[in-house]
Amino acid sequence: KTNNRMLSLKEITQKLKTSYKVALNLIDIGKILVRTVINSITHWNQRVVSTIDLYCFSLRFTSLHTLARESDVSFRKIENKLREKGIEPAFDRQKVQARVYERNAVAHCIAEFAEK
């Protein structure tokens, strides 16, 4: 850990339960705010994200696979339901390399699965 308020890219991938590439893509398109600090051990530049910024991102956005894990419904069923309702990912899938949705936009679809 860089310190108790900042997370490395590796820690971000673990917290978001996503790949390094997807986390990096979200940073590169400006959806996760990043800072550059000097690593105290290697003295190299290191990109870090504050726990608060990552928490805020996680409250607002979620991946298709995280939705499936949280709702215990297959990602294919969720994806089909979202398509049926005309709900698109929040970001360009080609740029992010994942389907990331705004939680508010998908909440009613996920609730429908819970009702069944």
GIJOLIN-V773979 format. One record per helix or strand. SS is the DSSP state (hx for helix, st for strand). FROM is the first residue (numbers start at 1). TO is the last residue. If there is no record, write none. Layout:
SS|FROM|TO / SS|FROM|TO
//
This chain:
st|3|3 / st|6|8 / hx|9|16 / hx|20|28 / st|35|38 / st|45|50 / hx|51|60 / st|61|63 / hx|64|71 / hx|75|84 / hx|93|96 / st|100|102 / hx|103|115
//
